[in-house]
């Protein structure tokens, strides 16, 4: 009997293959639907929904890294998700800052910024980030002031006495720093320009070498973060002429501030702030800012940071951004002037 007269038609030979393909397609579509649903649920979940990366632009064990880890721990405890410190080092912090600046602005990549000089690099478009426009501010953490210290042989007890002494000595007064562009270098250069001094700069590989030569009498002056000089000042191995904080430092209560001595422009401290990529969502910024300020208000956090010489200082995101931009603009302008002066000096030497 032909198929034309048979009411029961046989299935096409390719039907099983089509059925398998249909079932496979359903499985794929179902999987995609589940994935989309998970993505929607994740996007609707309150921040943070998973771990957050906190970039430290400097090596483990340093001041920046120590502060980053303490901040990360406190934020983890308050927000219920891991805040993981990731060290991305090199180029005086620029590699870490560039990574954070290019990150997705969703709050899952932040950076522990330290300033002023490590966030104020020379104008270089190849860096891939701009310290004034590439970041959203979350909040200030605090400052570590400097101490302006002198050799024991220097016959001055504070900066007011040092200035006339240095003018008498002319370029025979040497000051040391860890190199061009560092905070001690610019602090001393600012002192020179404002007070009309002719001190000679000597660059070293690091601050420890500077302090050795200072105590030995080969140098007259330098500036160092307070925690590094307290013991030697107390032992009489060097003299502290001033501290750069607005109020006196408890570890050096007899040392006057630069503000007390009428030199407020020398109030240059290393500051630390929590930043994220530009265009962070306002609700994420608000939550992180509150959590950070709550953490800094605890006695435990303040005591832990005080151990490394940091004076806690809180500020709103808007206040933080205003401070950061103002301070960095000042330093970038100062770097340009120093670079121009160096170029002029070299040009004169070639004639």
Wavefront OBJ file of the C-alpha trace (Angstrom):
o trace
v 0.000 0.000 0.000
v 1.349 3.375 -0.954
v 1.874 6.180 1.513
v -0.713 8.207 -0.331
v -3.467 5.823 0.903
v -1.980 5.111 4.383
v -3.498 7.319 7.110
v -0.453 6.698 9.344
v 2.531 8.522 7.907
v 6.055 7.506 8.879
v 8.163 10.167 10.678
v 10.920 11.845 8.652
v 14.342 10.378 9.194
v 15.668 13.655 10.629
v 12.972 14.013 13.333
v 15.045 12.557 16.230
v 17.863 14.976 15.411
v 15.457 17.928 15.397
v 14.038 16.832 18.747
v 17.466 16.628 20.296
v 18.346 20.027 18.901
v 15.060 21.448 20.223
v 15.743 20.061 23.711
v 19.312 21.396 23.637
v 18.055 24.816 22.581
v 15.558 24.814 25.444
v 18.327 23.973 27.874
v 20.508 26.804 26.546
v 17.648 29.285 26.724
v 16.780 28.131 30.213
v 20.393 28.565 31.279
v 20.482 32.033 29.775
v 17.280 32.922 31.573
v 18.754 31.763 34.874
v 21.913 33.781 34.221
v 19.911 36.876 33.359
v 17.816 36.403 36.474
v 20.958 36.094 38.610
v 22.395 39.201 37.003
v 19.193 41.122 37.676
v 19.128 39.913 41.254
v 22.816 40.863 41.698
v 22.236 44.308 40.254
v 19.256 44.772 42.527
v 21.160 43.549 45.578
v 22.372 46.252 47.946
v 26.018 47.294 47.654
v 28.340 45.566 48.311
v 27.076 42.281 46.909
v 30.553 40.720 46.704
v 34.205 41.370 47.540
v 35.712 44.829 47.054
v 39.329 45.428 45.968
v 41.253 48.185 47.737
v 44.366 49.166 45.785
v 47.546 50.016 47.674
v 49.900 51.694 45.220
v 52.919 50.922 47.408
v 54.609 47.728 48.640
v 53.430 45.617 51.583
v 54.685 46.727 54.979
v 54.852 50.435 54.209
v 52.720 53.179 55.740
v 50.210 53.224 52.868
v 49.821 49.449 52.950
v 49.370 49.390 56.739
v 46.661 52.053 56.577
v 44.952 50.294 53.659
v 44.760 46.996 55.537
v 43.316 48.590 58.659
v 40.728 50.477 56.639
v 39.881 47.329 54.655
v 39.345 45.311 57.822
v 37.045 47.933 59.326
v 34.985 48.275 56.152
v 34.675 44.486 55.893
v 33.308 44.320 59.427
v 30.795 47.079 58.775
v 29.589 46.135 55.301
v 29.637 42.355 55.513
v 31.808 41.676 52.456
v 35.564 41.158 52.138
v 37.611 44.262 51.320
v 40.800 42.815 49.852
v 43.993 44.880 49.657
v 45.822 44.446 46.368
v 49.317 45.919 45.998
v 49.895 47.361 42.530
v 53.223 49.086 42.885
v 55.715 50.986 40.778
v 56.401 54.403 39.272
v 56.030 56.158 42.646
v 52.435 54.989 42.969
v 51.367 55.837 39.423
v 50.732 52.224 38.391
v 48.272 51.651 41.213
v 46.526 54.978 40.689
v 46.199 54.343 36.951
v 44.651 50.924 37.580
v 42.108 52.365 40.006
v 41.283 55.286 37.710
v 40.502 52.925 34.802
v 38.384 50.533 36.880
v 34.637 50.171 36.423
v 33.014 52.910 38.579
v 30.768 50.523 40.488
v 32.403 50.709 43.915
v 34.211 47.385 43.684
v 37.640 48.909 43.056
v 38.899 51.629 45.419
v 42.324 53.105 46.118
v 44.116 54.285 49.255
v 45.626 57.536 48.022
v 48.539 59.276 49.691
v 49.584 62.805 48.932
v 50.611 65.243 48.012
v 53.620 64.333 45.901
v 52.765 60.722 45.020
v 49.484 61.900 43.488
v 50.950 64.901 41.714
v 53.158 63.470 38.967
v 54.611 65.588 36.176
v 52.185 66.400 33.383
v 52.408 63.243 31.308
v 49.511 62.116 29.119
v 51.049 58.642 28.920
v 50.173 58.039 32.563
v 46.566 57.344 31.663
v 45.159 59.198 34.658
v 44.818 62.722 35.969
v 45.026 63.318 39.736
v 42.499 66.171 39.524
v 39.822 64.541 37.366
v 40.165 60.744 37.446
v 38.782 60.020 40.911
v 35.701 60.230 43.102
v 36.440 61.181 46.705
v 34.968 59.078 49.499
v 36.632 60.493 52.592
v 39.762 61.625 54.368
v 41.584 59.239 56.684
v 44.189 61.464 58.246
v 47.607 63.013 58.025
v 51.131 62.221 59.128
v 52.994 65.468 59.776
v 56.648 66.059 59.108
v 59.281 67.237 61.520
v 61.845 69.713 60.226
v 65.016 68.526 61.923
v 68.565 69.830 62.141
v 71.973 68.503 63.025
v 72.882 68.863 66.726
v 75.692 71.182 65.560
v 73.223 73.771 64.262
v 72.923 76.619 66.830
v 69.144 77.004 66.530
v 66.260 75.658 68.593
v 63.426 76.402 66.161
v 62.876 77.664 62.604
v 62.742 81.302 63.671
v 66.298 80.987 64.958
v 67.415 78.849 62.023
v 66.494 81.357 59.286
v 68.944 84.152 60.271
v 71.650 81.552 60.913
v 71.126 80.041 57.442
v 71.231 83.456 55.798
v 74.622 84.093 57.383
v 75.943 80.757 56.119
v 74.695 81.165 52.544
v 75.139 78.127 50.297
v 77.372 76.440 52.887
v 74.164 75.109 54.491
v 73.303 71.709 53.038
v 69.930 70.039 53.254
v 69.192 66.454 52.300
v 66.184 64.674 50.777
v 65.353 61.279 49.262
v 65.380 62.957 45.854
v 63.753 65.483 43.555
v 59.977 65.516 43.748
v 59.698 64.034 47.241
v 57.816 65.754 50.055
v 61.019 66.626 52.001
v 62.532 68.128 48.844
v 59.586 70.415 48.187
v 59.247 71.354 51.847
v 62.855 72.521 51.931
v 62.569 74.269 48.575
v 59.516 76.138 49.823
v 61.429 77.190 52.947
v 64.290 78.407 50.755
v 62.104 80.459 48.442
v 59.946 82.018 51.144
v 62.777 82.918 53.488
v 65.350 83.869 50.843
v 67.829 81.142 51.760
v 70.634 79.749 49.596
v 70.789 76.204 50.963
v 72.350 73.507 48.788
v 70.336 70.384 48.053
v 71.939 66.948 48.332
v 69.882 64.004 47.051
v 70.053 60.536 48.632
v 68.663 57.138 47.749
v 66.434 57.079 50.806
v 65.481 58.876 53.989
v 67.523 56.605 56.324
v 70.755 57.718 54.607
v 69.689 61.349 54.989
v 69.198 60.929 58.726
v 72.563 59.190 59.182
v 74.406 62.094 57.553
v 72.301 64.617 59.472
v 73.221 63.070 62.821
v 76.848 62.877 61.713
v 76.856 66.608 60.919
v 77.330 66.298 57.156
v 73.918 67.884 56.628
v 72.315 70.800 58.428
v 68.631 70.198 57.752
v 65.938 67.922 56.385
v 62.287 67.071 56.920
v 61.070 63.617 57.882
v 57.735 62.106 58.892
v 57.402 62.453 62.646
v 57.433 58.755 63.625
v 60.898 58.313 62.085
v 62.566 61.007 64.183
v 60.992 60.836 67.642
v 63.525 58.456 69.180
v 66.555 60.311 67.797
v 65.198 63.692 68.885
v 64.559 62.389 72.373
v 68.119 61.043 72.521
v 69.574 64.367 71.367
v 70.924 62.948 68.097
v 69.054 65.602 66.107
v 67.064 68.765 66.819
v 63.423 69.165 65.903
v 62.915 72.785 64.818
v 59.235 72.493 63.863
v 56.387 70.123 63.062
v 54.151 70.727 60.067
v 50.824 69.886 61.730
v 48.347 72.528 62.871
v 48.632 71.390 66.482
v 51.633 70.104 68.378
v 52.456 66.430 68.161
v 52.006 64.508 71.443
v 55.263 62.621 70.879
v 57.149 65.942 70.578
v 55.154 68.290 72.821
v 57.905 70.918 73.144
v 58.370 71.376 69.392
v 56.404 74.343 67.964
v 54.384 74.052 64.772
v 55.163 75.986 61.598
v 51.897 77.844 62.181
v 53.068 79.021 65.595
v 56.278 80.271 63.985
v 54.505 82.323 61.322
v 55.239 79.975 58.399
v 51.833 78.428 57.587
v 52.763 77.575 53.982
v 55.134 74.964 55.364
v 52.185 73.074 56.833
v 52.848 70.161 54.492
v 51.816 66.791 55.820
v 51.453 63.454 54.086
v 47.695 62.949 53.796
v 45.703 59.802 53.124
v 42.266 59.488 51.568
v 39.925 56.821 50.226
v 39.107 57.344 46.548
v 37.420 55.473 43.731
v 37.154 55.890 39.955
v 35.403 58.999 38.725
v 31.581 58.796 38.461
v 30.997 56.446 41.401
v 27.240 56.146 42.149
v 26.209 58.664 44.839
v 24.574 56.005 47.014
v 27.759 53.914 46.990
v 29.856 56.957 47.891
v 27.474 57.847 50.731
v 27.551 54.326 52.183
v 31.332 54.036 51.990
v 31.814 57.523 53.447
v 29.589 56.778 56.436
v 31.267 53.424 57.050
v 34.728 54.984 56.839
v 33.870 57.836 59.200
v 32.234 55.434 61.661
v 35.383 53.311 61.634
v 37.668 56.307 62.179
v 35.564 57.434 65.111
v 36.304 54.266 67.091
v 38.938 54.337 69.785
v 40.450 51.120 68.472
v 41.004 52.552 64.989
v 42.368 55.847 66.279
v 44.776 54.074 68.613
v 45.964 51.735 65.853
v 46.624 54.570 63.435
v 48.278 56.681 66.126
v 50.870 53.914 66.506
v 52.188 54.790 63.033
v 51.993 58.531 63.655
v 48.766 59.211 61.798
v 46.393 61.868 63.071
v 42.862 60.854 62.056
v 40.944 63.461 60.108
v 37.477 62.892 58.697
v 35.733 64.852 55.954
v 32.697 64.500 53.722
v 33.196 63.367 50.110
v 32.736 66.950 48.870
v 35.149 68.344 51.463
v 37.665 65.630 50.627
v 37.547 66.353 46.905
v 37.908 70.088 47.507
v 40.940 69.460 49.713
v 42.553 66.974 47.332
v 42.138 69.166 44.257
v 43.332 72.289 46.060
v 46.389 70.573 47.514
v 47.346 68.824 44.291
v 46.907 71.985 42.232
v 49.311 73.716 44.594
v 51.888 70.946 44.281
v 51.614 70.592 40.519
v 52.207 74.340 40.172
v 55.194 74.088 42.518
v 56.646 71.186 40.538
v 56.372 73.219 37.346
v 58.246 76.120 38.939
v 61.009 73.869 40.231
v 61.330 72.174 36.837
v 61.523 75.553 35.114
v 64.161 76.748 37.596
v 66.234 73.588 37.026
v 66.006 74.017 33.250
v 67.111 77.654 33.507
v 70.010 76.690 35.762
v 71.174 74.001 33.319
v 70.881 76.401 30.407
v 73.034 78.966 32.177
v 75.632 76.310 32.971
v 75.913 75.374 29.291
v 76.742 78.923 28.158
l 1 2 3 4 5 6 7 8 9 10 11 12 13 14 15 16 17 18 19 20 21 22 23 24 25 26 27 28 29 30 31 32 33 34 35 36 37 38 39 40 41 42 43 44 45 46 47 48 49 50 51 52 53 54 55 56 57 58 59 60 61 62 63 64 65 66 67 68 69 70 71 72 73 74 75 76 77 78 79 80 81 82 83 84 85 86 87 88 89 90 91 92 93 94 95 96 97 98 99 100 101 102 103 104 105 106 107 108 109 110 111 112 113 114 115 116 117 118 119 120 121 122 123 124 125 126 127 128 129 130 131 132 133 134 135 136 137 138 139 140 141 142 143 144 145 146 147 148 149 150 151 152 153 154 155 156 157 158 159 160 161 162 163 164 165 166 167 168 169 170 171 172 173 174 175 176 177 178 179 180 181 182 183 184 185 186 187 188 189 190 191 192 193 194 195 196 197 198 199 200 201 202 203 204 205 206 207 208 209 210 211 212 213 214 215 216 217 218 219 220 221 222 223 224 225 226 227 228 229 230 231 232 233 234 235 236 237 238 239 240 241 242 243 244 245 246 247 248 249 250 251 252 253 254 255 256 257 258 259 260 261 262 263 264 265 266 267 268 269 270 271 272 273 274 275 276 277 278 279 280 281 282 283 284 285 286 287 288 289 290 291 292 293 294 295 296 297 298 299 300 301 302 303 304 305 306 307 308 309 310 311 312 313 314 315 316 317 318 319 320 321 322 323 324 325 326 327 328 329 330 331 332 333 334 335 336 337 338 339 340 341 342 343 344 345 346 347 348 349 350 351
